[in-house]
Amino acid sequence: MKRKIDNRDYKYYVLVGTGIASGWEFKSDAVDASKDMGPVQTKVSARATLKRLGIDPSDNANWLTGATWPTTASKNPSMTYGVMPAYSKFVEEYEEEVGRGKKYPMNLKGEGLDAAEGTRFDQTGRQTHDVDSLYIGVVELLEKWEDGGSMADEAGSLASGILGTLGFEWI
């Protein structure tokens, strides 16, 4: 049996969509953690509010899990497949690989373009994205992957490929 992620001391939670990103004893800590997630839309909610929404923090299935950063200096942080890196780490790697203030180039066609349908990457031909747009676009691809539609695997592969160019590895 898996160990419960929830802790009885947690009173406040950071939500991304309907998934729990983190739990906190103090509301101020939850608010700070929410701000650290960058442009991803988050919400801080109390335990009682989650239960009213039908989100049970004691159920591991309601948690977004798996982001683990190496304890030694590593060029390629490894994460569980489908988990986004922390926004601050994403920005750091983006600036190292692409350059501060520069745009990430993409040219989607065929299956890649099909996978991007309904996301900010859904356009034919050359496109460029700043760090915030790229981060949100990868989150949109992950939402498609998690929804399990007809292009779910391709959306996950596209997200993995983008992260791979920034030095992240999904395992």
C-alpha positions as CSV (number, residue, x, y, z in Angstrom):
1,M,0.0,0.0,0.0
2,K,1.3,3.4,-0.9
3,R,2.2,5.9,1.8
4,K,-0.3,8.7,2.1
5,I,0.9,12.0,0.7
6,D,-1.4,14.1,2.9
7,N,-0.3,15.1,6.4
8,R,-2.7,15.6,9.2
9,D,-1.0,19.0,9.9
10,Y,-1.9,20.3,6.5
11,K,-4.7,22.9,6.7
12,Y,-4.2,24.7,3.3
13,Y,-3.5,23.3,-0.1
14,V,-2.3,24.7,-3.4
15,L,-4.5,23.5,-6.3
16,V,-3.6,23.3,-10.0
17,G,-7.0,22.7,-11.6
18,T,-8.5,19.9,-9.4
19,G,-5.1,18.4,-8.5
20,I,-3.3,19.2,-5.2
21,A,0.2,20.5,-5.9
22,S,1.2,20.9,-2.2
23,G,-0.1,21.0,1.4
24,W,0.8,23.5,4.1
25,E,0.2,24.0,7.8
26,F,0.0,27.8,7.4
27,K,-2.0,29.8,4.8
28,S,0.9,32.2,4.3
29,D,3.2,29.3,3.3
30,A,0.6,28.0,0.8
31,V,0.2,31.5,-0.7
32,D,4.0,31.7,-1.1
33,A,4.2,28.3,-2.7
34,S,1.4,29.3,-5.1
35,K,3.3,32.4,-6.1
36,D,6.4,30.3,-6.8
37,M,4.5,28.3,-9.4
38,G,4.9,31.2,-11.9
39,P,2.2,31.7,-14.6
40,V,0.4,28.5,-13.8
41,Q,-3.1,29.3,-12.5
42,T,-3.3,28.1,-8.9
43,K,-5.7,28.4,-6.0
44,V,-5.1,28.2,-2.3
45,S,-7.9,26.3,-0.5
46,A,-8.6,25.1,3.1
47,R,-9.1,21.4,3.8
48,A,-12.8,22.0,4.4
49,T,-13.2,23.7,1.1
50,L,-11.5,20.8,-0.8
51,K,-13.9,18.4,0.8
52,R,-16.9,20.5,-0.2
53,L,-15.5,20.4,-3.8
54,G,-15.2,16.7,-3.6
55,I,-11.4,16.6,-3.5
56,D,-10.2,14.4,-0.8
57,P,-6.6,15.2,0.2
58,S,-6.2,11.8,1.9
59,D,-6.6,10.2,-1.5
60,N,-3.2,10.1,-3.3
61,A,-5.0,10.1,-6.7
62,N,-5.9,13.8,-6.0
63,W,-2.2,14.8,-5.7
64,L,0.1,16.0,-8.5
65,T,3.3,14.0,-7.7
66,G,6.7,13.0,-8.7
67,A,8.9,16.1,-9.2
68,T,12.2,15.2,-7.7
69,W,15.4,17.2,-8.1
70,P,18.8,15.6,-7.7
71,T,20.7,16.4,-4.6
72,T,23.9,16.8,-6.6
73,A,24.5,19.3,-9.4
74,S,23.1,17.7,-12.5
75,K,22.6,19.1,-16.0
76,N,19.5,16.9,-16.5
77,P,17.0,16.9,-13.7
78,S,14.9,13.7,-13.8
79,M,11.2,13.8,-13.1
80,T,8.3,11.4,-13.2
81,Y,6.7,11.3,-16.6
82,G,3.9,13.9,-16.8
83,V,5.2,16.1,-14.0
84,M,6.1,19.7,-14.7
85,P,9.3,21.2,-13.2
86,A,8.9,24.0,-10.8
87,Y,8.5,27.3,-12.7
88,S,11.7,28.8,-11.2
89,K,13.7,25.8,-12.4
90,F,12.0,25.9,-15.8
91,V,13.0,29.6,-16.2
92,E,16.6,28.8,-15.1
93,E,16.9,26.1,-17.7
94,Y,15.2,28.1,-20.4
95,E,17.5,31.1,-19.9
96,E,20.5,28.8,-20.0
97,E,19.5,26.9,-23.2
98,V,17.5,29.7,-25.1
99,G,18.8,32.9,-23.5
100,R,17.3,35.5,-21.3
101,G,14.7,37.5,-23.2
102,K,15.0,35.3,-26.3
103,K,12.2,33.2,-27.8
104,Y,12.0,29.5,-28.1
105,P,11.5,28.5,-31.8
106,M,9.1,25.8,-32.9
107,N,7.9,24.5,-36.3
108,L,5.1,22.0,-35.9
109,K,3.7,19.9,-38.6
110,G,2.0,16.5,-39.0
111,E,1.5,14.5,-35.8
112,G,3.1,17.3,-33.7
113,L,0.6,19.8,-35.0
114,D,-2.2,17.4,-34.4
115,A,-1.0,16.8,-30.8
116,A,-0.9,20.6,-30.2
117,E,-4.6,21.1,-31.3
118,G,-6.4,23.3,-28.8
119,T,-3.2,24.6,-27.1
120,R,-1.2,27.8,-27.7
121,F,1.1,25.7,-30.0
122,D,-1.8,25.0,-32.4
123,Q,-0.5,26.9,-35.5
124,T,1.2,25.8,-38.7
125,G,4.7,26.9,-39.5
126,R,7.4,28.7,-37.6
127,Q,6.4,30.1,-34.2
128,T,8.3,31.4,-31.2
129,H,7.4,31.5,-27.5
130,D,8.7,33.4,-24.5
131,V,9.3,31.5,-21.2
132,D,5.8,32.0,-19.8
133,S,4.1,31.0,-23.1
134,L,6.2,27.9,-23.4
135,Y,5.6,26.9,-19.8
136,I,1.8,27.3,-20.1
137,G,1.8,25.6,-23.5
138,V,3.6,22.5,-22.0
139,V,1.0,22.5,-19.1
140,E,-1.7,22.6,-21.8
141,L,-0.1,19.6,-23.5
142,L,0.0,17.7,-20.2
143,E,-3.7,18.4,-19.6
144,K,-4.4,16.8,-23.0
145,W,-2.2,13.8,-22.1
146,E,-3.9,13.4,-18.7
147,D,-7.4,13.7,-20.3
148,G,-6.5,10.6,-22.4
149,G,-8.1,11.7,-25.7
150,S,-7.2,10.5,-29.2
151,M,-3.9,12.4,-29.3
152,A,-3.0,12.0,-25.7
153,D,0.2,10.0,-26.2
154,E,1.4,12.4,-28.9
155,A,0.7,15.4,-26.7
156,G,2.7,13.8,-23.9
157,S,5.5,13.1,-26.4
158,L,5.5,16.7,-27.6
159,A,5.7,18.0,-24.1
160,S,8.5,15.6,-23.3
161,G,10.4,16.7,-26.4
162,I,10.1,20.3,-25.5
163,L,11.3,19.7,-21.9
164,G,14.1,17.6,-23.3
165,T,15.5,20.5,-25.3
166,L,15.7,22.4,-22.0
167,G,17.6,19.7,-20.3
168,F,14.8,18.0,-18.4
169,E,14.2,14.3,-18.5
170,W,11.0,12.4,-17.8
171,I,11.4,8.9,-16.5
